[in-house]
Amino acid sequence: QSAWEAYLRQNASQYSFEQAMAHKILLQHAIAQSNAGGLNDHFNVLNIYKIGLERKLLEAPETALSVVSYLNISFAAALAEEFDWAANFEKNYKDRLPEKLRQSTLNLCQACLLFYYSRKKGTGAADFDRALDLLQDVSHEHELFELCVRTLQMRIFYEHPRVQPGRFLLNFAKNFERHLQTNRHFSVAFKTRYVLFSRHYRQLVRLRSTPKPGGEAPQAFLQKLKQEKQAAFLWWLLGKAEELQQLPTRLKNLRLESGRSRQ
């Protein structure tokens, strides 16, 4: 990766096919690393997108920016918790989006930013609700919109303090899998990543819904996820599985603290 990055920086004077290919290879490697990685991996992806913007290496002409590139850059900034940079990017580049898809793209990006901002700052239900409202106003005129909306809704619902894990989340995920199976826009390999995410998501919901969380089941699920290579949003799934594994200890500590306070 460092070799490709050095190549891009040393040959930054003009656009070339070789530069664009080097940037694409670098991005593919970094995104694969970040799928199961942490904040540093997400930040690395964002930095590579920044190089692409600076060197004008993205696939669209200079006067336009594809919806896919715009979404990817905005999502990368949200994942890297670069919220101010993301807001500035959306403001500075929004006019380069196709006019017909502009507002839906902006709604989707702003919903994503609210979700990650709320997770970082702990603002909770209010920002989650605002994000869900924005997602309601995203059209389905682009093939990626519904995929992005549904997967973001699934994660918001799971983390929302007023949404109880159970049948609603399981049905939502199952309906998403049916949508993927009937979708003709995406390749089988692409759809497989999201089907796997949804199946792991349903298992996560079942484990969280058990009357007595903990024991061997969350540990086995976490180990299974650590062996997973293809599922989308693997970093999120791993984080939630680790929370489930730690839940019994947290509950025990809370009971001990409660007992001490009554003494």
Phi, psi and chi 1 to 4 in degrees:
 res  aa     phi    psi   chi1   chi2   chi3   chi4
   1 GLN       -  -43.6  177.7  172.2  -37.9      -
   2 SER   -62.2  -32.6   58.8      -      -      -
   3 ALA   -66.4  -43.9      -      -      -      -
   4 TRP   -64.8  -41.4  -74.2  112.3      -      -
   5 GLU   -64.7  -40.8 -164.3  163.5  -11.3      -
   6 ALA   -62.3  -40.3      -      -      -      -
   7 TYR   -60.0  -44.8  173.0   82.3      -      -
   8 LEU   -63.0  -41.1  -73.0  173.5      -      -
   9 ARG   -73.0  -33.5  -64.6 -168.1 -178.3  -78.5
  10 GLN   -76.9  -19.8  -70.6  170.0    6.7      -
  11 ASN  -120.4   48.1  -63.1  -85.5      -      -
  12 ALA   -92.7    0.6      -      -      -      -
  13 SER   -69.9  -32.5   57.9      -      -      -
  14 GLN  -151.6  158.8   59.4 -177.6    5.6      -
  15 TYR   -70.9  143.0  174.6   89.0      -      -
  16 SER  -149.8  158.3   71.6      -      -      -
  17 PHE   -60.4  -39.2  174.8   76.5      -      -
  18 GLU   -63.4  -41.0  -70.4   79.8    6.9      -
  19 GLN   -62.6  -44.8  -82.5 -171.3  -47.9      -
  20 ALA   -62.0  -39.5      -      -      -      -
  21 MET   -68.8  -40.1  -74.6  -56.7  -63.0      -
  22 ALA   -61.8  -40.7      -      -      -      -
  23 HIS   -64.9  -41.5 -177.9  -99.1      -      -
  24 LYS   -64.4  -43.2 -167.9  170.9 -175.7  176.9
  25 ILE   -63.5  -42.9  -68.2  168.9      -      -
  26 LEU   -61.8  -42.6 -172.2   59.1      -      -
  27 LEU   -63.8  -46.3 -105.6 -177.7      -      -
  28 GLN   -58.5  -43.2  -71.3  173.8  -16.9      -
  29 HIS   -64.4  -46.6  174.3   78.9      -      -
  30 ALA   -66.0  -39.8      -      -      -      -
  31 ILE   -66.1  -40.8  -69.9  171.1      -      -
  32 ALA   -61.1  -40.4      -      -      -      -
  33 GLN   -66.6  -38.0  -71.7  -71.3  107.6      -
  34 SER   -77.0  -19.5   71.8      -      -      -
  35 ASN   -59.3  -33.4 -172.5   41.8      -      -
  36 ALA  -115.6   13.1      -      -      -      -
  37 GLY   -98.1 -165.0      -      -      -      -
  38 GLY  -116.5 -160.0      -      -      -      -
  39 LEU   -60.4  -40.6 -174.1   59.6      -      -
  40 ASN   -62.1  -38.4  -72.0  -21.9      -      -
  41 ASP   -66.4  -40.4  -62.1  -66.7      -      -
  42 HIS   -65.6  -39.8  -58.4  -38.7      -      -
  43 PHE   -64.3  -36.6 -168.2   75.1      -      -
  44 ASN   -63.0  -42.5 -172.2   37.9      -      -
  45 VAL   -60.3  -44.7  172.3      -      -      -
  46 LEU   -60.8  -42.4  177.1   59.8      -      -
  47 ASN   -61.5  -36.6  -80.8  -21.5      -      -
  48 ILE   -69.4  -38.2  -63.4  168.6      -      -
  49 TYR   -63.2  -38.2  -86.7  120.1      -      -
  50 LYS   -61.0  -40.5  -72.4  179.7  179.9  179.1
  51 ILE   -60.2  -42.5  -67.7  172.4      -      -
  52 GLY   -61.4  -39.8      -      -      -      -
  53 LEU   -67.5  -45.7  -71.7  172.2      -      -
  54 GLU   -62.3  -40.3  -67.1  166.5    5.0      -
  55 ARG   -93.4    0.9  -52.1  -74.4 -175.2 -101.3
  56 LYS    55.3   48.7  -62.7 -179.2  173.1   61.6
  57 LEU   -99.3   -3.3  -62.2  173.6      -      -
  58 LEU   -75.0  162.6  -59.9  173.1      -      -
  59 GLU   -72.1  -21.1   70.3  -86.6   14.5      -
  60 ALA   -83.9  158.3      -      -      -      -
  61 PRO   -61.9  164.8  -19.0   29.8      -      -
  62 GLU   -60.4  -31.3 -176.1  178.1  -10.2      -
  63 THR   -83.2   -2.5   56.0      -      -      -
  64 ALA  -141.0  165.9      -      -      -      -
  65 LEU  -140.6  125.5 -169.1   64.3      -      -
  66 SER   -65.9  153.1   74.7      -      -      -
  67 VAL   -59.3  -40.6  169.0      -      -      -
  68 VAL   -61.6  -47.2  174.8      -      -      -
  69 SER   -63.1  -43.0  -67.9      -      -      -
  70 TYR   -60.9  -47.4 -168.2   97.1      -      -
  71 LEU   -61.7  -46.2  -70.8  173.0      -      -
  72 ASN   -60.7  -42.4  -74.3  -18.7      -      -
  73 ILE   -67.7  -44.6  -66.6  167.0      -      -
  74 SER   -64.3  -43.6 -178.4      -      -      -
  75 PHE   -64.0  -39.1  -67.3  168.7      -      -
  76 ALA   -62.4  -40.6      -      -      -      -
  77 ALA   -66.4  -39.9      -      -      -      -
  78 ALA   -64.4  -44.0      -      -      -      -
  79 LEU   -61.8  -37.5  -87.5  169.5      -      -
  80 ALA   -79.8   -0.8      -      -      -      -
  81 GLU    62.2   30.9  -60.3  177.9   -3.8      -
  82 GLU   -96.2   70.3  -69.4  -73.6  -45.2      -
  83 PHE   -69.8  -40.4  -55.8  116.4      -      -
  84 ASP   -65.8  -41.8  -69.5  -20.6      -      -
  85 TRP   -62.8  -41.6 -171.4   93.0      -      -
  86 ALA   -62.2  -42.9      -      -      -      -
  87 ALA   -63.4  -41.0      -      -      -      -
  88 ASN   -67.3  -39.3  -72.8  -29.8      -      -
  89 PHE   -60.8  -47.5  164.9   77.2      -      -
  90 GLU   -61.7  -39.6  -68.4  177.9   13.1      -
  91 LYS   -67.5  -43.8  177.6 -178.6  177.2 -178.2
  92 ASN   -77.5  -24.9  -65.4  -25.9      -      -
  93 TYR  -112.4   -2.1  -76.2   85.7      -      -
  94 LYS   -63.3  -33.0   65.5 -179.4 -178.7 -179.7
  95 ASP   -71.9  -10.5  -68.2  -23.4      -      -
  96 ARG   -91.1   -0.6  -67.7  172.3   60.9 -177.8
  97 LEU   -81.6  152.3  -73.9  165.6      -      -
  98 PRO   -57.3  131.2  -21.3   31.6      -      -
  99 GLU   -57.7  -38.6 -174.7  174.7   -3.5      -
 100 LYS   -63.5  -31.1 -177.2 -179.9  179.1 -179.1
 101 LEU  -105.6    1.3  -57.0  174.3      -      -
 102 ARG   -61.9  -52.8 -174.0  175.4  -59.9  154.0
 103 GLN   -66.4  -39.2 -167.3   56.0   55.6      -
 104 SER   -64.7  -39.8  -73.7      -      -      -
 105 THR   -62.5  -44.4  -53.6      -      -      -
 106 LEU   -65.1  -41.7  -68.1  172.9      -      -
 107 ASN   -60.0  -42.6  -72.1  -15.4      -      -
 108 LEU   -65.6  -44.6 -178.2   50.2      -      -
 109 CYS   -65.9  -40.3  -68.9      -      -      -
 110 GLN   -68.5  -35.5  -71.5  164.9   11.1      -
 111 ALA   -63.5  -42.6      -      -      -      -
 112 CYS   -63.0  -43.7 -175.2      -      -      -
 113 LEU   -60.7  -42.7  -86.7  178.4      -      -
 114 LEU   -61.6  -41.1  -80.1  168.5      -      -
 115 PHE   -60.7  -51.1  172.3   61.0      -      -
 116 TYR   -71.9  -33.0  -72.0  110.1      -      -
 117 TYR   -64.4  -42.8 -179.7   84.2      -      -
 118 SER   -64.0  -39.9  179.3      -      -      -
 119 ARG   -63.9  -39.0  -63.7  178.9   84.7 -117.3
 120 LYS   -72.8  -44.9  172.0   68.8  173.5  178.0
 121 LYS   -94.2  -10.7  -57.0  -65.2 -176.4  179.3
 122 GLY    72.1   28.9      -      -      -      -
 123 THR   -78.1  -18.7   52.2      -      -      -
 124 GLY    69.5 -136.6      -      -      -      -
 125 ALA   -57.9  -39.2      -      -      -      -
 126 ALA   -60.3  -49.0      -      -      -      -
 127 ASP   -71.2  -34.2  -79.8  -22.4      -      -
 128 PHE   -61.2  -42.2  -74.9  161.5      -      -
 129 ASP   -64.6  -41.6  -71.7  -20.0      -      -
 130 ARG   -62.7  -40.4  -71.6  173.6   59.7 -159.7
 131 ALA   -63.6  -43.8      -      -      -      -
 132 LEU   -63.6  -37.2  -69.4  170.1      -      -
 133 ASP   -63.6  -42.1  -73.0  -17.5      -      -
 134 LEU   -63.6  -38.7  -75.2  165.1      -      -
 135 LEU   -65.9  -28.7  -67.3  176.1      -      -
 136 GLN   -64.9  -23.3  -69.2  -68.0  -31.4      -
 137 ASP   -99.8   14.7  -67.5  -31.3      -      -
 138 VAL   -90.9  124.9  175.6      -      -      -
 139 SER   -75.0  174.2   72.1      -      -      -
 140 HIS  -111.7   30.1  -64.7  164.4      -      -
 141 GLU   -76.6  -17.3  -67.5  178.7  -77.6      -
 142 HIS  -113.5  142.4 -168.3  -77.6      -      -
 143 GLU   -62.2  -23.8   60.1  -93.0   20.9      -
 144 LEU   -85.2  -19.7  -86.5  178.6      -      -
 145 PHE   -59.5  -49.8  -76.7  166.3      -      -
 146 GLU   -65.3  -38.7 -172.4  163.3    3.2      -
 147 LEU   -59.7  -48.4  177.7   93.6      -      -
 148 CYS   -65.0  -41.3  -66.4      -      -      -
 149 VAL   -62.9  -49.3  166.2      -      -      -
 150 ARG   -65.9  -42.1  -70.5 -160.3 -170.9 -155.9
 151 THR   -69.3  -32.6   53.6      -      -      -
 152 LEU   -71.9  -40.6 -174.5   51.8      -      -
 153 GLN   -58.7  -42.5  -74.6  173.5  -32.8      -
 154 MET   -59.2  -43.8  -72.7  166.0   70.7      -
 155 ARG   -71.7  -38.2  -73.4  172.2  -73.9  155.3
 156 ILE   -64.4  -47.5  -67.0  173.4      -      -
 157 PHE   -58.1  -40.7  -73.2  144.7      -      -
 158 TYR   -63.4  -38.7 -175.5   90.9      -      -
 159 GLU   -92.5  -10.8  -61.9 -163.0   24.7      -
 160 HIS   -67.8  128.4 -160.1  -59.9      -      -
 161 PRO   -67.0  -17.6   21.3  -31.9      -      -
 162 ARG  -101.7    2.6  -69.1 -159.9  -63.7  -91.5
 163 VAL  -106.2  119.2  176.2      -      -      -
 164 GLN   -84.6  134.7  -65.4  -61.9  -43.5      -
 165 PRO   -66.7  139.4   25.8  -33.6      -      -
 166 GLY   161.1 -146.2      -      -      -      -
 167 ARG   -59.2  -38.3 -175.7   58.1   54.8 -173.5
 168 PHE   -59.1  -48.4  166.3   70.0      -      -
 169 LEU   -67.6  -37.9  -63.1 -173.5      -      -
 170 LEU   -64.0  -43.0  -67.5  173.2      -      -
 171 ASN   -68.1  -38.1  -72.0  -21.6      -      -
 172 PHE   -60.4  -45.4 -164.2   94.0      -      -
 173 ALA   -66.6  -40.2      -      -      -      -
 174 LYS   -64.1  -40.0 -164.8   67.4  177.0  176.7
 175 ASN   -65.6  -34.5  -72.5  -24.4      -      -
 176 PHE   -63.8  -41.2  173.9   58.5      -      -
 177 GLU   -63.9  -38.6  -69.8  171.4   41.5      -
 178 ARG   -64.4  -39.7  -66.9 -167.7 -171.8  100.9
 179 HIS   -60.2  -43.4  162.4   71.7      -      -
 180 LEU   -63.6  -40.9  -74.2  173.2      -      -
 181 GLN   -64.3  -29.2  -70.4  164.7   -0.3      -
 182 THR   -95.1   -4.3   59.0      -      -      -
 183 ASN   -77.3  131.2 -174.1  -71.6      -      -
 184 ARG  -106.9    0.6  -62.8 -177.4  179.2 -179.3
 185 HIS   -81.0  -31.0  -66.3  -69.9      -      -
 186 PHE  -102.8  152.4  -55.0  132.4      -      -
 187 SER   -71.6  162.8   68.7      -      -      -
 188 VAL   -61.2  -42.8  172.4      -      -      -
 189 ALA   -62.6  -41.4      -      -      -      -
 190 PHE   -64.7  -47.1 -176.8   85.9      -      -
 191 LYS   -63.7  -34.3  -69.9 -166.6  -72.6 -172.7
 192 THR   -59.1  -39.6  -63.7      -      -      -
 193 ARG   -58.2  -40.4  -63.9 -176.7   62.9 -123.9
 194 TYR   -84.1  -30.4  -70.3   91.2      -      -
 195 VAL   -63.2  -43.1  168.7      -      -      -
 196 LEU   -62.5  -41.9  -73.3  170.3      -      -
 197 PHE   -57.4  -46.7  161.1   71.3      -      -
 198 SER   -65.0  -39.5 -175.3      -      -      -
 199 ARG   -66.4  -42.6  -71.1  174.7 -179.3  172.2
 200 HIS   -65.1  -36.4  -68.9  -45.4      -      -
 201 TYR   -60.5  -44.7  177.8   91.1      -      -
 202 ARG   -63.3  -38.3  -73.1 -168.0  -75.8  122.7
 203 GLN   -65.0  -39.0 -178.6   62.4   20.2      -
 204 LEU   -60.6  -45.8 -168.7   67.0      -      -
 205 VAL   -62.2  -43.6  170.4      -      -      -
 206 ARG   -60.5  -44.3  -69.0 -170.1 -166.6   97.8
 207 LEU   -65.1  -39.2  -72.3  171.0      -      -
 208 ARG   -70.4  -26.2 -171.3 -178.9  171.4 -160.1
 209 SER   -84.6   -8.4  -56.5      -      -      -
 210 THR   -66.7  142.9   54.8      -      -      -
 211 PRO   -58.1  -35.1  -21.4   32.0      -      -
 212 LYS  -123.3   82.4  -65.1 -178.4  179.5 -179.9
 213 PRO   -64.1  152.2   24.7  -33.0      -      -
 214 GLY   117.9 -164.9      -      -      -      -
 215 GLY    81.3 -155.4      -      -      -      -
 216 GLU   -79.3  -27.1  -64.9 -179.1    1.3      -
 217 ALA   -59.5  -50.6      -      -      -      -
 218 PRO   -61.6  -36.7  -23.9   35.0      -      -
 219 GLN   -63.9  -43.6  174.9   64.9   24.9      -
 220 ALA   -65.4  -39.1      -      -      -      -
 221 PHE   -64.8  -42.0  178.6   56.9      -      -
 222 LEU   -62.5  -42.5 -179.2   58.4      -      -
 223 GLN   -64.6  -37.2  -67.0  -55.3  -46.7      -
 224 LYS   -62.9  -43.7  179.1 -179.2  177.8 -178.4
 225 LEU   -64.3  -35.1  -73.9  177.5      -      -
 226 LYS   -66.7  -20.7  -72.7  180.0  177.7  179.1
 227 GLN   -90.6  -11.5  -58.3  -58.9  -45.2      -
 228 GLU   -71.0  139.6  176.1   64.0   68.7      -
 229 LYS  -122.3  -20.2  -58.6  -63.6 -178.4 -174.8
 230 GLN  -108.1  -26.5  -63.4 -175.0   67.1      -
 231 ALA   -61.7  141.1      -      -      -      -
 232 ALA   -70.9  156.5      -      -      -      -
 233 PHE    53.0   38.7  -52.3  113.0      -      -
 234 LEU   -63.5  -36.9 -171.8   52.5      -      -
 235 TRP   -59.2  -39.0   61.2  -89.5      -      -
 236 TRP   -68.9  -45.4 -176.0   85.2      -      -
 237 LEU   -59.1  -44.2  -68.4  166.4      -      -
 238 LEU   -61.8  -42.7  -75.6  164.7      -      -
 239 GLY   -62.0  -42.4      -      -      -      -
 240 LYS   -71.0  -34.9  -64.7  -57.5  155.6 -171.9
 241 ALA   -66.6  -38.5      -      -      -      -
 242 GLU   -65.3  -36.7  -72.0  171.2   -5.4      -
 243 GLU   -62.8  -41.6  -73.3  179.0    6.2      -
 244 LEU   -63.3  -40.3  -77.7 -178.4      -      -
 245 GLN   -64.1  -35.1 -173.8 -175.5   12.0      -
 246 GLN   -84.2  -11.7  -64.0  165.2    4.0      -
 247 LEU   -58.3  -45.3 -171.0   56.9      -      -
 248 PRO   -57.9  -39.6  -24.5   34.9      -      -
 249 THR   -65.4  -40.8  -58.5      -      -      -
 250 ARG   -63.5  -42.6  -69.0  178.5 -177.7  174.0
 251 LEU   -64.2  -40.3  -69.7  173.1      -      -
 252 LYS   -63.0  -43.2 -178.2  178.4  178.9 -179.4
 253 ASN   -64.0  -39.2  -69.9  -21.0      -      -
 254 LEU   -64.1  -39.7  -75.9  172.3      -      -
 255 ARG   -64.8  -40.3  -67.1 -169.3 -164.9  100.5
 256 LEU   -63.3  -43.5  -71.0  172.8      -      -
 257 GLU   -64.5  -40.3  -70.1  175.5    8.0      -
 258 SER   -64.8  -39.7  176.6      -      -      -
 259 GLY   -63.9  -42.1      -      -      -      -
 260 ARG   -64.1  -39.1  -67.5 -167.6 -167.5  101.8
 261 SER   -66.4  -24.6   66.0      -      -      -
 262 ARG   -86.5  -10.8  -69.9 -164.7  -64.3  -93.6
 263 GLN   -79.4      -  -70.2  177.2   -1.9      -
